[in-house]
Amino acid sequence: MSGDTSPGPAAATPIVVPERPALAASVVRALRPHQWAKNVLVALPALMAHRALEPAIAVAIGFSFVSLSLCASGAYVVNDLIDRANDRLHPTKRRRPFASGALSPGFGAVLAGALFVASFGIAALTLPTPFLVTLAIYVVATLLYSLRLRREPVLDVLVLAGLYALRVFAGAAATGIPVSEWLLAFSLFFFLDLALLKRYAELRMLETEVGARDNGRGYSVDDAAILRGIGPATGFLAVLVLALYLTSPDVAALYRSPAILWFAAPLLIYWTSRMWLLAHRNRIPDDPVLFTVRDPVSWTVGALTAAVVAAAALLA
């Protein structure tokens, strides 16, 4: 008798469900903690005045860093909520928690509110009123940027540079140490260089990886050449301000061996030139800050610059 060759019940095909990112991991990504590196700028006025190690000043710097970091994360959450539809079309931003659906818009609204409350609460309890005013200006500026100003060419990079500089003023407001004219001039050009680098890197990525003509920020890929011309020039103007500062009498009052500070100029020239070269080669993503945080060369340049400053201050 022949065996039964009819097929038996088909084995059930397992259904593979894509694993959603853990809630905690998605929240951390939404906060963009790597961007907190920008907030070390609050220490700049105290560092330039050689007062950062004073206990009261150090405590004020710490609280201002925490407050500003929470505020910045709240602003990033709001920005991602506003821009989530456009982010879904972007080669890298589509992975952001709100664009990918890992976090809901309702959760994002609550998260942003909690971050702002925590930020202003810490500031109100630990820092002077001028810092609170600066923090409020920062929130208003970032919201205006997210809602409108980022779509205005040239104005958008000026606002970005202004937000960098506002961190320096926040540090001055927290510690009571004024921002010198030299630091203000240097910050103007250096931060504008960073803002232009961000836009240029974004355009290069869209051009080579996506083939898009417009970045949704008021620029087209044809504008990349203009940004490439303006950006390095602003970086070198920052170096020029540094050189002029080194010849001023203000330096002699703060450093035992001010001539050593000249070694900082070629380091800044090297870092600026290298960043623009890498951006031109499409090796920097649309987030230069994240690249810098992960870049060993940038860390090395930063360490060497710190060593130069320390040597100028300590060596007779």
Secondary structure in CASP SS format (residue, H / E / C, confidence):
PFRMAT SS
TARGET T0000
AUTHOR 0000-0000-0000
METHOD secondary structure of the structure
MODEL  1
M C 1.00
S C 1.00
G C 1.00
D C 1.00
T C 1.00
S C 1.00
P C 1.00
G C 1.00
P C 1.00
A C 1.00
A C 1.00
A C 1.00
T C 1.00
P C 1.00
I C 1.00
V C 1.00
V C 1.00
P C 1.00
E C 1.00
R C 1.00
P C 1.00
A C 1.00
L H 1.00
A H 1.00
A H 1.00
S H 1.00
V H 1.00
V H 1.00
R H 1.00
A H 1.00
L H 1.00
R C 1.00
P H 1.00
H H 1.00
Q H 1.00
W H 1.00
A H 1.00
K H 1.00
N H 1.00
V H 1.00
L H 1.00
V H 1.00
A H 1.00
L H 1.00
P H 1.00
A H 1.00
L H 1.00
M H 1.00
A C 1.00
H C 1.00
R C 1.00
A C 1.00
L C 1.00
E C 1.00
P H 1.00
A H 1.00
I H 1.00
A H 1.00
V H 1.00
A H 1.00
I H 1.00
G H 1.00
F H 1.00
S H 1.00
F H 1.00
V H 1.00
S H 1.00
L H 1.00
S H 1.00
L H 1.00
C H 1.00
A H 1.00
S H 1.00
G H 1.00
A H 1.00
Y H 1.00
V H 1.00
V H 1.00
N H 1.00
D H 1.00
L H 1.00
I H 1.00
D C 1.00
R H 1.00
A H 1.00
N H 1.00
D H 1.00
R C 1.00
L C 1.00
H C 1.00
P C 1.00
T C 1.00
K H 1.00
R H 1.00
R H 1.00
R C 1.00
P H 1.00
F H 1.00
A H 1.00
S H 1.00
G C 1.00
A C 1.00
L C 1.00
S C 1.00
P H 1.00
G H 1.00
F H 1.00
G H 1.00
A H 1.00
V H 1.00
L H 1.00
A H 1.00
G H 1.00
A H 1.00
L H 1.00
F H 1.00
V H 1.00
A H 1.00
S H 1.00
F H 1.00
G H 1.00
I H 1.00
A H 1.00
A H 1.00
L H 1.00
T H 1.00
L C 1.00
P C 1.00
T H 1.00
P H 1.00
F H 1.00
L H 1.00
V H 1.00
T H 1.00
L H 1.00
A H 1.00
I H 1.00
Y H 1.00
V H 1.00
V H 1.00
A H 1.00
T H 1.00
L H 1.00
L H 1.00
Y H 1.00
S H 1.00
L H 1.00
R C 1.00
L H 1.00
R H 1.00
R H 1.00
E C 1.00
P C 1.00
V C 1.00
L H 1.00
D H 1.00
V H 1.00
L H 1.00
V H 1.00
L H 1.00
A H 1.00
G H 1.00
L H 1.00
Y H 1.00
A H 1.00
L H 1.00
R H 1.00
V H 1.00
F H 1.00
A H 1.00
G H 1.00
A H 1.00
A H 1.00
A H 1.00
T H 1.00
G C 1.00
I C 1.00
P C 1.00
V C 1.00
S C 1.00
E H 1.00
W H 1.00
L H 1.00
L H 1.00
A H 1.00
F H 1.00
S H 1.00
L H 1.00
F H 1.00
F H 1.00
F H 1.00
L H 1.00
D H 1.00
L H 1.00
A H 1.00
L H 1.00
L H 1.00
K H 1.00
R H 1.00
Y H 1.00
A H 1.00
E H 1.00
L H 1.00
R H 1.00
M H 1.00
L H 1.00
E H 1.00
T H 1.00
E H 1.00
V H 1.00
G C 1.00
A C 1.00
R C 1.00
D E 1.00
N C 1.00
G C 1.00
R C 1.00
G C 1.00
Y C 1.00
S E 1.00
V H 1.00
D H 1.00
D H 1.00
A H 1.00
A H 1.00
I H 1.00
L H 1.00
R H 1.00
G H 1.00
I H 1.00
G H 1.00
P H 1.00
A H 1.00
T H 1.00
G H 1.00
F H 1.00
L H 1.00
A H 1.00
V H 1.00
L H 1.00
V H 1.00
L H 1.00
A H 1.00
L H 1.00
Y H 1.00
L H 1.00
T C 1.00
S C 1.00
P H 1.00
D H 1.00
V H 1.00
A H 1.00
A H 1.00
L H 1.00
Y C 1.00
R C 1.00
S C 1.00
P H 1.00
A H 1.00
I H 1.00
L H 1.00
W H 1.00
F H 1.00
A H 1.00
A H 1.00
P H 1.00
L H 1.00
L H 1.00
I H 1.00
Y H 1.00
W H 1.00
T H 1.00
S H 1.00
R H 1.00
M H 1.00
W H 1.00
L H 1.00
L H 1.00
A H 1.00
H H 1.00
R C 1.00
N C 1.00
R C 1.00
I C 1.00
P C 1.00
D C 1.00
D C 1.00
P H 1.00
V H 1.00
L H 1.00
F H 1.00
T H 1.00
V H 1.00
R H 1.00
D C 1.00
P H 1.00
V H 1.00
S H 1.00
W H 1.00
T H 1.00
V H 1.00
G H 1.00
A H 1.00
L H 1.00
T H 1.00
A H 1.00
A H 1.00
V H 1.00
V H 1.00
A H 1.00
A H 1.00
A H 1.00
A H 1.00
L H 1.00
L C 1.00
A C 1.00
END
